[in-house]
Amino acid sequence: MKTTIIGAGNTGLAMAAHLAFAGNEVYIYDHNPNTVDLLQESKSIRCSGALQGNVSISGASRDIGLAIKDSDLIIIMTPAFAHKELALLLAKELKKEIPIILSPGRTCGAIEFQHYFNLQNNTLQPSISESQTVIHTARRYTANSVHVIAIKDSVYLATLEPNKSQDVLASLPEAIRSHFSPAKSVIQTSIGNTGMILHCAPLLLNSGWTESPNFGFKHYWDGISPRIARFLEQIDRERVEVSKALGCEVISTVEWLKRSYHSYGNNLYECVHNTPAYEAIDAPETLEHRYIFEDVPCGLVPLEALGKLMDIDMKNTALIIDLASALMETDFRETGRNLKNFDLKRFFSTLLERSNNESR
């Protein structure tokens, strides 16, 4: 089958290589001309780590119409702040209904994507899904080379219609199908987004180190101290409370680490430091990074909005949004996935009502 990967970053390259190694036809779309030119010239990806060797791909393009032509599956692997633009673009170019997967959706990604897709195109109704996170922990070396640090197990995948998640999972290429599990609903993937717990606060609370030109550190192993880990657990408890109020309790970040990486420990600090894949991950060298510009507006902002809607005390989540907005001089609540942009309240109310009816 032909799969189009949108986004040739760390995990986009890893996903493309994983599928190509298994004999799937893979085409890549990216907006960066240097990336596309090198991939199109070489038509190959060089891998190290959990995936080894060189593998051929069909090609790469900056023309999304060409990239998705005759495709059977689209996997979007860009940062979440690109989802709105891609929804509008794909709505113009898509000619048939095929599965579209946001990997990951972050928080409320599939809901936002469908909203803007339908604004542009209300004729086609492709199946839109989101994953809780990416299955590959990877770092790109060059435009066509990637080091795959680890491949996660049992990453949740959900469609906007809960009863169709299993169908989408069954349609995935066999090579990656076993790395996903069907979620009960998008609550499990959206509120189950642990990236917003592990990315934003550690980077912000280590901003002096981050911006030092003479200093580097490991994001997880150095940046998450025992005290910071305890604070992350407080944000995490707010996240879990929101999921409970929505009728589908998600697991804690500690339990997620144990499930995804087979980590061990009695608390978040111990589990993070017993995750070998995290040992190799350097901290960003700037605050102008997706750990802020993706995970705050597309993670913490909708989480806080939903929590406030249900009268949950979101003070720790709010603190990090406030800190990010102040340091980056950006109103992330205004620019992010808030309740004003699309009707999250209505969607989750309908989803909760449907879930209650099915459980009776």
PALOFI-337923 format. One line per 4 residues: number of its first residue (from 1); their letters; for each residue x, y, z of N, C-alpha, C. Coordinates in steps of 0.02 Angstrom, whole numbers, padded with zeros to 5 digits. Layout:
residues N
NUM	a	X,Y,Z,X,Y,Z,X,Y,Z | ...
This chain:
residues 360
1	mktt	00042,-00059,00000,00000,00000,00000,00044,00062,00000 | 00017,00117,-00028,00054,00179,-00028,00035,00221,00033 | 00085,00241,00071,00074,00284,00129,00110,00350,00118 | 00076,00405,00130,00107,00471,00127,00122,00494,00197
5	iiga	00185,00509,00210,00206,00537,00274,00212,00612,00265 | 00176,00650,00306,00180,00723,00303,00223,00746,00361 | 00281,00774,00343,00329,00796,00394,00390,00751,00396 | 00448,00778,00380,00509,00738,00377,00556,00756,00434
9	gntg	00528,00764,00493,00569,00777,00552,00594,00712,00584 | 00608,00715,00648,00635,00656,00683,00592,00594,00673 | 00528,00600,00691,00486,00541,00690,00455,00528,00622 | 00450,00580,00581,00426,00569,00513,00473,00526,00473
13	lama	00538,00540,00478,00588,00499,00444,00588,00428,00472 | 00582,00422,00538,00582,00356,00569,00522,00315,00546 | 00463,00346,00543,00403,00310,00520,00410,00290,00447 | 00434,00336,00405,00443,00321,00334,00490,00262,00325
17	ahla	00546,00263,00361,00594,00208,00355,00565,00142,00379 | 00530,00144,00436,00500,00083,00464,00452,00051,00413 | 00410,00091,00382,00363,00065,00333,00399,00040,00270 | 00449,00078,00248,00485,00058,00187,00525,-00006,00197
21	fagn	00554,-00015,00256,00590,-00078,00271,00544,-00138,00264 | 00479,-00128,00278,00431,-00183,00274,00401,-00192,00204 | 00427,-00154,00155,00405,-00163,00087,00348,-00119,00065 | 00329,-00070,00106,00275,-00025,00088,00301,00032,00043
25	evyi	00258,00055,-00001,00275,00113,-00042,00265,00176,00001 | 00317,00216,00006,00315,00274,00051,00334,00337,00012 | 00293,00388,00020,00306,00453,-00011,00304,00505,00045 | 00349,00554,00042,00355,00604,00096,00338,00673,00070
29	ydhn	00298,00709,00109,00285,00780,00096,00316,00822,00151 | 00350,00875,00132,00377,00923,00180,00382,00991,00146 | 00379,01044,00186,00381,01111,00156,00452,01138,00148 | 00500,01104,00178,00569,01128,00176,00603,01106,00110
33	pntv	00624,01154,00068,00653,01134,00003,00717,01094,00009 | 00760,01112,00059,00823,01075,00067,00810,01002,00086 | 00763,00992,00130,00745,00924,00151,00717,00884,00092 | 00670,00913,00057,00638,00879,00001,00689,00864,-00054
37	dllq	00732,00912,-00070,00780,00902,-00124,00826,00843,-00110 | 00851,00839,-00048,00897,00784,-00032,00861,00717,-00032 | 00800,00715,-00005,00762,00652,-00004,00744,00631,-00075 | 00725,00679,-00117,00706,00662,-00185,00767,00640,-00226
41	esks	00824,00670,-00212,00885,00651,-00248,00908,00581,-00227 | 00908,00567,-00163,00933,00503,-00139,00881,00448,-00142 | 00817,00468,-00133,00761,00421,-00128,00777,00364,-00080 | 00809,00383,-00025,00827,00334,00026,00834,00368,00093
45	ircs	00830,00327,00146,00840,00351,00214,00891,00304,00247 | 00940,00334,00279,00991,00295,00314,00973,00293,00389 | 00972,00233,00416,00949,00223,00485,01002,00191,00529 | 01000,00210,00593,01041,00177,00644,00998,00167,00706
49	galq	01022,00127,00752,00985,00114,00813,00937,00056,00806 | 00874,00066,00825,00825,00012,00823,00808,-00010,00752 | 00820,00033,00703,00815,00015,00632,00883,00025,00601 | 00907,-00023,00563,00976,-00021,00538,00978,-00026,00462
53	gnvs	01019,00017,00430,01032,00011,00360,01000,00066,00318 | 01009,00060,00253,00979,00106,00205,00916,00075,00176 | 00865,00117,00165,00802,00092,00137,00777,00141,00085 | 00747,00116,00032,00723,00157,-00023,00652,00182,-00010
57	isga	00638,00244,-00031,00571,00271,-00030,00552,00291,-00101 | 00488,00302,-00114,00466,00318,-00181,00484,00388,-00202 | 00486,00434,-00154,00504,00502,-00171,00481,00551,-00117 | 00493,00615,-00131,00474,00669,-00085,00455,00730,-00126
61	srdi	00411,00771,-00098,00388,00829,-00136,00364,00884,-00089 | 00366,00946,-00115,00335,01003,-00080,00264,01014,-00108 | 00244,00975,-00156,00177,00978,-00186,00134,00925,-00151 | 00089,00947,-00108,00051,00898,-00069,00003,00858,-00113
65	glai	-00020,00888,-00168,-00064,00851,-00213,-00028,00792,-00244 | 00035,00803,-00263,00076,00749,-00291,00091,00697,-00237 | 00105,00720,-00177,00124,00674,-00123,00068,00627,-00103 | 00005,00650,-00107,-00050,00608,-00085,-00085,00573,-00143
69	kdsd	-00063,00583,-00204,-00095,00552,-00262,-00092,00476,-00256 | -00149,00444,-00262,-00155,00371,-00258,-00134,00342,-00191 | -00131,00384,-00140,-00113,00359,-00073,-00170,00322,-00041 | -00153,00272,00000,-00202,00233,00037,-00207,00255,00110
73	liii	-00158,00292,00132,-00154,00312,00203,-00111,00375,00208 | -00133,00422,00249,-00094,00482,00263,-00078,00484,00338 | -00014,00490,00354,00006,00497,00424,00039,00565,00432 | 00009,00608,00472,00036,00675,00483,00081,00675,00544
77	mtpa	00145,00691,00534,00194,00686,00588,00230,00753,00600 | 00194,00806,00586,00220,00873,00599,00203,00893,00671 | 00234,00947,00697,00210,00974,00760,00136,00993,00755 | 00102,00992,00811,00029,01001,00812,00008,01070,00789
81	fahk	00053,01120,00795,00033,01187,00774,00023,01192,00698 | 00043,01141,00660,00033,01140,00588,-00032,01106,00568 | -00069,01077,00614,-00128,01038,00597,-00182,01079,00563 | -00195,01139,00587,-00247,01181,00557,-00232,01195,00483
85	elal	-00172,01217,00469,-00152,01233,00400,-00156,01170,00356 | -00134,01113,00382,-00136,01052,00343,-00208,01028,00331 | -00252,01039,00379,-00322,01020,00369,-00352,01059,00311 | -00339,01123,00309,-00364,01165,00254,-00333,01146,00188
89	llak	-00269,01130,00188,-00233,01112,00127,-00257,01045,00101 | -00262,00995,00144,-00285,00929,00123,-00358,00930,00100 | -00398,00973,00131,-00468,00978,00110,-00474,01000,00038 | -00426,01040,00015,-00426,01063,-00055,-00400,01009,-00102
93	elkk	-00352,00969,-00079,-00315,00923,-00123,-00340,00851,-00122 | -00372,00830,-00069,-00391,00760,-00062,-00448,00743,-00111 | -00441,00688,-00147,-00490,00668,-00198,-00532,00608,-00177 | -00511,00573,-00125,-00549,00515,-00103,-00544,00508,-00027
97	eipi	-00589,00470,00002,-00590,00462,00075,-00541,00407,00095 | -00486,00426,00126,-00437,00379,00152,-00422,00398,00224 | -00397,00351,00264,-00382,00367,00333,-00327,00421,00339 | -00338,00468,00384,-00289,00519,00401,-00274,00512,00475
101	ilsp	-00210,00502,00492,-00191,00492,00561,-00144,00549,00582 | -00161,00582,00637,-00117,00632,00667,-00074,00595,00718 | -00009,00594,00707,00035,00556,00751,00091,00602,00775 | 00082,00632,00834,00023,00627,00877,-00026,00684,00864
105	grtc	-00086,00678,00895,-00134,00732,00890,-00123,00786,00942 | -00082,00769,00993,-00077,00810,01054,-00147,00815,01084 | -00168,00872,01109,-00233,00875,01143,-00285,00906,01097 | -00336,00866,01080,-00392,00887,01038,-00371,00898,00965
109	gaie	-00318,00864,00943,-00294,00872,00875,-00344,00850,00822 | -00373,00790,00830,-00420,00764,00781,-00483,00808,00778 | -00504,00833,00835,-00563,00877,00837,-00549,00941,00798 | -00492,00972,00811,-00474,01033,00775,-00467,01019,00700
113	fqhy	-00433,00964,00683,-00421,00948,00613,-00487,00939,00575 | -00533,00900,00603,-00597,00890,00569,-00636,00955,00562 | -00633,00998,00612,-00668,01062,00610,-00645,01103,00550 | -00580,01110,00541,-00555,01152,00487,-00559,01116,00419
117	fnlq	-00553,01050,00418,-00563,01013,00356,-00634,01023,00331 | -00683,01018,00376,-00753,01025,00356,-00770,01096,00335 | -00736,01145,00363,-00747,01214,00341,-00728,01223,00268 | -00677,01187,00247,-00651,01193,00179,-00685,01143,00131
121	nntl	-00704,01084,00158,-00731,01031,00115,-00781,00991,00156 | -00845,01001,00141,-00897,00964,00178,-00927,00907,00136 | -00891,00889,00082,-00913,00834,00039,-00880,00769,00059 | -00813,00770,00063,-00777,00711,00085,-00778,00705,00160
125	qpsi	-00782,00643,00185,-00781,00630,00257,-00729,00576,00271 | -00665,00592,00265,-00613,00542,00280,-00613,00525,00354 | -00590,00465,00369,-00583,00445,00439,-00522,00480,00468 | -00533,00520,00521,-00479,00557,00552,-00465,00528,00621
129	sesq	-00403,00510,00632,-00383,00479,00695,-00324,00517,00725 | -00312,00504,00789,-00252,00532,00821,-00221,00479,00866 | -00155,00482,00871,-00121,00437,00918,-00103,00477,00980 | -00096,00442,01035,-00079,00473,01099,-00009,00504,01096
133	tvih	00036,00471,01062,00104,00495,01053,00132,00462,00990 | 00194,00474,00975,00226,00440,00918,00251,00372,00941 | 00260,00325,00895,00286,00260,00915,00362,00259,00914 | 00393,00306,00879,00466,00306,00875,00496,00362,00918
137	tarr	00544,00345,00958,00586,00395,00990,00648,00401,00946 | 00657,00457,00914,00708,00462,00862,00737,00533,00858 | 00796,00537,00828,00827,00602,00815,00856,00601,00745 | 00838,00652,00706,00862,00657,00638,00932,00687,00637
141	ytan	00978,00655,00599,01045,00682,00592,01050,00729,00532 | 01024,00707,00475,01022,00747,00414,00953,00739,00384 | 00942,00771,00327,00876,00767,00295,00857,00697,00276 | 00906,00652,00268,00889,00583,00249,00925,00531,00293
145	svhv	00940,00550,00355,00968,00500,00401,00939,00511,00471 | 00925,00456,00506,00892,00460,00570,00917,00405,00617 | 00922,00421,00681,00939,00372,00732,00876,00356,00771 | 00854,00294,00769,00794,00273,00804,00814,00245,00872
149	iaik	00799,00282,00924,00820,00264,00992,00779,00206,01019 | 00714,00209,01008,00669,00157,01033,00604,00158,00994 | 00568,00101,00996,00502,00096,00965,00453,00074,01019 | 00404,00116,01033,00358,00105,01089,00308,00050,01074
153	dsvy	00281,00021,01127,00228,-00028,01123,00162,00004,01142 | 00108,-00021,01113,00039,-00008,01136,00022,00066,01140 | 00041,00105,01090,00021,00175,01087,-00052,00179,01067 | -00092,00217,01106,-00163,00220,01092,-00178,00259,01028
157	latl	-00227,00233,00991,-00251,00264,00929,-00327,00269,00934 | -00354,00329,00917,-00426,00339,00922,-00452,00378,00863 | -00512,00360,00840,-00548,00399,00791,-00599,00442,00829 | -00628,00491,00793,-00678,00533,00825,-00742,00493,00840
161	epnk	-00752,00439,00803,-00807,00394,00818,-00778,00332,00851 | -00786,00323,00916,-00751,00270,00954,-00759,00200,00925 | -00816,00185,00894,-00826,00117,00870,-00788,00102,00805 | -00752,00153,00778,-00715,00142,00716,-00640,00138,00727
165	sqdv	-00617,00145,00788,-00545,00142,00801,-00515,00075,00782 | -00551,00022,00796,-00526,-00045,00780,-00520,-00054,00704 | -00566,-00025,00666,-00564,-00030,00593,-00503,00006,00565 | -00489,00065,00591,-00430,00103,00568,-00367,00065,00586
169	lasl	-00365,00038,00645,-00307,-00001,00666,-00295,-00060,00620 | -00349,-00094,00600,-00343,-00152,00556,-00319,-00133,00487 | -00330,-00070,00467,-00310,-00048,00400,-00237,-00026,00397 | -00203,-00021,00454,-00134,00001,00454,-00088,-00052,00425
173	peai	-00032,-00031,00395,00017,-00080,00373,00038,-00125,00431 | 00048,-00187,00416,00063,-00236,00469,00124,-00218,00509 | 00173,-00186,00478,00236,-00170,00511,00227,-00126,00572 | 00178,-00082,00571,00168,-00036,00627,00105,-00051,00668
177	rshf	00062,-00095,00641,-00002,-00108,00674,00007,-00132,00746 | 00055,-00174,00758,00064,-00204,00824,00088,-00153,00876 | 00111,-00095,00854,00136,-00044,00901,00080,00002,00926 | 00019,-00007,00899,-00038,00033,00919,-00090,-00011,00953
181	spak	-00131,00021,00995,-00188,-00012,01026,-00249,00033,01018 | -00308,00004,01009,-00368,00046,01001,-00387,00079,01067 | -00396,00144,01066,-00417,00180,01126,-00492,00177,01133 | -00516,00189,01194,-00588,00190,01206,-00620,00249,01171
185	sviq	-00584,00306,01170,-00609,00367,01138,-00551,00416,01132 | -00563,00473,01100,-00510,00524,01095,-00493,00555,01163 | -00533,00543,01213,-00515,00565,01281,-00450,00530,01301 | -00445,00466,01284,-00386,00427,01303,-00324,00449,01266
189	tsig	-00331,00476,01205,-00273,00499,01167,-00259,00573,01181 | -00312,00614,01183,-00303,00686,01192,-00283,00705,01263 | -00321,00681,01311,-00305,00695,01381,-00249,00648,01404 | -00240,00595,01367,-00184,00550,01380,-00117,00575,01354
193	ntgm	-00117,00635,01326,-00056,00667,01300,-00007,00681,01357 | 00046,00641,01361,00096,00651,01415,00152,00697,01394 | 00156,00713,01329,00209,00759,01307,00205,00826,01342 | 00143,00850,01353,00136,00915,01385,00159,00913,01458
197	ilhc	00161,00855,01488,00186,00848,01556,00263,00848,01556 | 00292,00811,01511,00364,00799,01512,00405,00851,01475 | 00374,00892,01433,00411,00938,01390,00414,01010,01417 | 00356,01039,01431,00353,01112,01442,00388,01134,01506
201	apll	00365,01110,01563,00391,01134,01627,00466,01122,01635 | 00493,01063,01619,00565,01054,01627,00606,01104,01585 | 00583,01119,01524,00620,01166,01483,00616,01237,01512 | 00556,01257,01532,00547,01324,01560,00584,01334,01626
205	lnsg	00583,01282,01668,00614,01288,01734,00690,01281,01730 | 00716,01263,01672,00789,01260,01661,00809,01310,01606 | 00772,01365,01600,00783,01411,01544,00852,01443,01546 | 00881,01452,01605,00949,01480,01609,01000,01434,01577
209	wtes	00995,01370,01593,01039,01320,01561,01026,01317,01486 | 00962,01317,01468,00943,01311,01398,00974,01366,01355 | 00973,01426,01380,00997,01483,01341,01071,01498,01349 | 01105,01459,01390,01177,01468,01397,01214,01440,01336
213	pnfg	01256,01481,01302,01292,01457,01243,01348,01408,01259 | 01365,01404,01322,01423,01362,01342,01403,01301,01382 | 01338,01285,01380,01316,01231,01424,01263,01189,01389 | 01268,01124,01394,01218,01079,01367,01198,01029,01420
217	fkhy	01138,01002,01415,01116,00953,01465,01065,00906,01434 | 01051,00851,01466,01002,00803,01444,00933,00824,01470 | 00885,00830,01425,00820,00857,01444,00788,00818,01501 | 00787,00752,01495,00752,00711,01545,00797,00695,01605
221	wdgi	00857,00672,01592,00899,00648,01647,00927,00704,01689 | 00944,00761,01658,00970,00818,01697,00915,00868,01713 | 00870,00879,01666,00820,00932,01674,00764,00916,01721 | 00751,00851,01733,00698,00831,01780,00730,00808,01845
225	spri	00737,00855,01891,00764,00840,01957,00708,00811,02001 | 00723,00786,02060,00670,00761,02104,00616,00813,02118 | 00636,00876,02130,00586,00928,02145,00543,00944,02084 | 00574,00949,02025,00536,00962,01964,00490,00904,01949
229	arfl	00514,00843,01960,00472,00784,01949,00410,00785,01993 | 00418,00806,02056,00360,00810,02101,00310,00862,02076 | 00335,00918,02049,00291,00969,02021,00255,00942,01959 | 00290,00905,01917,00259,00875,01858,00203,00827,01878
233	eqid	00212,00793,01933,00160,00747,01957,00097,00786,01977 | 00105,00849,02001,00047,00889,02018,00009,00910,01955 | 00044,00929,01902,00011,00944,01839,-00023,00881,01813 | 00011,00826,01820,-00015,00762,01795,-00080,00743,01830
237	rerv	-00084,00757,01895,-00146,00741,01932,-00204,00783,01905 | -00191,00845,01886,-00243,00887,01857,-00266,00858,01790 | -00219,00834,01751,-00235,00802,01687,-00280,00741,01697 | -00263,00700,01745,-00303,00640,01759,-00373,00659,01784
241	evsk	-00377,00712,01825,-00442,00735,01850,-00488,00757,01793 | -00459,00790,01743,-00498,00810,01684,-00526,00749,01649 | -00485,00698,01639,-00508,00638,01605,-00563,00603,01644 | -00558,00602,01710,-00609,00571,01751,-00676,00608,01743
245	algc	-00671,00675,01742,-00732,00715,01735,-00764,00704,01666 | -00723,00687,01616,-00749,00673,01549,-00773,00602,01540 | -00764,00561,01592,-00791,00493,01590,-00745,00439,01565 | -00680,00455,01559,-00633,00404,01535,-00565,00417,01567
249	evis	-00554,00388,01625,-00493,00403,01663,-00432,00376,01627 | -00382,00420,01618,-00319,00401,01586,-00268,00381,01639 | -00216,00347,01618,-00164,00326,01665,-00117,00384,01678 | -00082,00381,01733,-00033,00433,01751,00027,00428,01704
253	tvew	00068,00481,01705,00128,00479,01664,00176,00425,01689 | 00177,00412,01754,00218,00357,01780,00196,00291,01749 | 00131,00278,01749,00106,00216,01720,00116,00214,01645 | 00112,00272,01613,00125,00275,01540,00198,00256,01524
257	lkrs	00245,00280,01564,00315,00262,01554,00325,00187,01562 | 00293,00158,01611,00298,00086,01622,00268,00047,01564 | 00213,00073,01537,00178,00039,01482,00215,00046,01416 | 00240,00106,01402,00270,00120,01337,00343,00100,01332
261	yhsy	00381,00111,01386,00453,00099,01385,00475,00042,01431 | 00428,00012,01466,00444,-00040,01516,00491,-00013,01569 | 00481,00051,01587,00521,00082,01640,00497,00056,01707 | 00534,00071,01759,00514,00049,01826,00533,00103,01876
265	gnnl	00497,00102,01933,00509,00152,01985,00446,00165,02024 | 00454,00198,02081,00397,00212,02125,00367,00281,02114 | 00401,00323,02074,00377,00391,02062,00403,00414,01994 | 00384,00475,01975,00402,00499,01908,00478,00507,01901
269	yecv	00510,00533,01951,00583,00542,01947,00618,00475,01935 | 00600,00424,01973,00631,00359,01965,00616,00329,01896 | 00555,00335,01873,00537,00306,01809,00573,00341,01751 | 00577,00407,01754,00613,00444,01701,00685,00422,01699
273	hntp	00716,00415,01757,00787,00397,01759,00799,00322,01752 | 00746,00284,01746,00751,00213,01728,00722,00200,01659 | 00726,00252,01617,00705,00247,01546,00767,00257,01503 | 00799,00203,01482,00862,00210,01444,00857,00253,01382
277	ayea	00800,00254,01349,00792,00295,01288,00802,00369,01303 | 00787,00390,01364,00794,00461,01381,00866,00483,01394 | 00909,00434,01406,00979,00451,01420,01012,00489,01363 | 00991,00474,01301,01024,00502,01242,00994,00568,01219
281	idap	00940,00591,01249,00904,00649,01221,00928,00713,01253 | 00961,00754,01211,00985,00819,01233,00927,00867,01242 | 00936,00916,01286,00887,00969,01292,00892,01016,01233 | 00837,01049,01214,00841,01099,01161,00892,01154,01180
285	etle	00919,01187,01130,00968,01240,01141,00935,01309,01141 | 00869,01310,01135,00832,01373,01135,00762,01361,01161 | 00731,01414,01188,00662,01410,01209,00614,01415,01150 | 00640,01436,01092,00599,01438,01031,00595,01368,01002
289	hryi	00559,01326,01037,00560,01254,01022,00490,01227,01028 | 00478,01170,00994,00411,01140,00995,00390,01119,01065 | 00437,01107,01111,00419,01090,01179,00379,01147,01211 | 00387,01208,01185,00348,01265,01208,00293,01281,01158
293	fedv	00312,01291,01095,00265,01317,01045,00217,01264,01018 | 00228,01202,01034,00179,01149,01019,00143,01128,01083 | 00181,01111,01133,00151,01078,01192,00113,01125,01238 | 00127,01190,01236,00087,01236,01276,00021,01251,01241
297	pcgl	00021,01280,01180,-00043,01297,01149,-00085,01237,01127 | -00053,01181,01111,-00089,01122,01086,-00093,01067,01138 | -00073,01082,01198,-00076,01033,01252,-00106,01063,01315 | -00067,01105,01348,-00089,01132,01412,-00149,01180,01405
301	vple	-00151,01219,01351,-00207,01267,01344,-00274,01231,01339 | -00284,01183,01294,-00349,01149,01293,-00362,01108,01356 | -00309,01081,01387,-00318,01045,01450,-00346,01091,01504 | -00316,01150,01511,-00340,01199,01560,-00412,01220,01545
305	algk	-00426,01233,01481,-00493,01256,01461,-00546,01204,01480 | -00532,01141,01466,-00580,01088,01484,-00586,01081,01559 | -00529,01087,01595,-00532,01082,01668,-00574,01137,01699 | -00565,01199,01675,-00604,01255,01701,-00678,01246,01685
309	lmdi	-00693,01218,01627,-00762,01206,01607,-00797,01161,01657 | -00758,01117,01689,-00787,01068,01736,-00769,01085,01808 | -00749,01148,01820,-00736,01174,01887,-00681,01135,01924 | -00630,01114,01886,-00572,01081,01916,-00518,01133,01929
313	dmkn	-00485,01129,01985,-00431,01175,02001,-00370,01158,01958 | -00353,01203,01911,-00299,01191,01863,-00239,01237,01878 | -00226,01251,01942,-00177,01302,01958,-00106,01285,01935 | -00087,01222,01936,-00019,01204,01915,-00011,01207,01839
317	tali	-00062,01184,01804,-00062,01190,01731,-00061,01264,01712 | -00103,01304,01745,-00106,01376,01730,-00039,01410,01742 | -00004,01389,01794,00061,01419,01811,00110,01412,01753 | 00112,01353,01722,00159,01343,01667,00138,01381,01605
321	idla	00072,01385,01592,00048,01426,01535,00067,01499,01547 | 00057,01523,01608,00075,01592,01624,00149,01604,01615 | 00191,01558,01639,00263,01566,01634,00285,01565,01561 | 00259,01519,01522,00277,01515,01451,00255,01579,01415
325	salm	00195,01603,01429,00171,01663,01396,00213,01724,01414 | 00234,01728,01478,00274,01785,01500,00344,01783,01469 | 00377,01725,01472,00445,01720,01447,00448,01728,01371 | 00400,01700,01336,00401,01702,01262,00362,01762,01234
329	etdf	00332,01802,01279,00295,01862,01259,00241,01844,01207 | 00206,01791,01221,00153,01766,01177,00093,01745,01220 | 00034,01765,01200,-00026,01745,01236,-00048,01677,01210 | -00022,01624,01241,-00037,01557,01216,-00110,01538,01225
333	retg	-00143,01566,01273,-00215,01552,01281,-00254,01580,01222 | -00232,01636,01195,-00266,01667,01139,-00250,01631,01074 | -00188,01609,01065,-00167,01578,01002,-00178,01503,01001 | -00188,01472,01058,-00191,01399,01062,-00260,01371,01049
337	rnlk	-00266,01306,01063,-00329,01271,01053,-00376,01285,01111 | -00409,01341,01108,-00454,01360,01163,-00526,01347,01143 | -00571,01356,01190,-00642,01341,01178,-00674,01388,01128 | -00641,01446,01115,-00670,01495,01069,-00663,01474,00996
341	nfdl	-00610,01436,00980,-00595,01420,00910,-00642,01367,00881 | -00660,01317,00921,-00707,01266,00899,-00739,01237,00961 | -00797,01207,00953,-00840,01191,01010,-00819,01126,01044 | -00765,01131,01085,-00743,01072,01123,-00796,01050,01173
345	krff	-00829,01098,01203,-00880,01082,01253,-00934,01038,01222 | -00958,01057,01164,-01011,01019,01131,-00986,00949,01113 | -00925,00945,01085,-00900,00880,01064,-00894,00832,01124 | -00862,00854,01178,-00851,00809,01234,-00917,00794,01271
349	stll	-00963,00841,01271,-01028,00827,01302,-01064,00771,01263 | -01061,00775,01196,-01092,00723,01155,-01057,00656,01165 | -00991,00658,01168,-00952,00597,01177,-00968,00565,01244 | -00972,00606,01296,-00987,00580,01363,-01058,00551,01366
353	ersn	-01105,00585,01335,-01174,00560,01333,-01179,00493,01297 | -01142,00488,01241,-01142,00425,01203,-01112,00369,01244 | -01057,00384,01280,-01024,00334,01321,-01070,00310,01377 | -01106,00357,01408,-01151,00338,01462,-01208,00294,01437
357	nesr	-01233,00310,01377,-01288,00270,01348,-01265,00199,01332 | -01202,00194,01307,-01176,00127,01289,-01163,00084,01351 | -01149,00116,01409,-01133,00078,01469,-01196,00056,01508 | -01254,00081,01487,-01316,00063,01522,-01342,-00005,01500
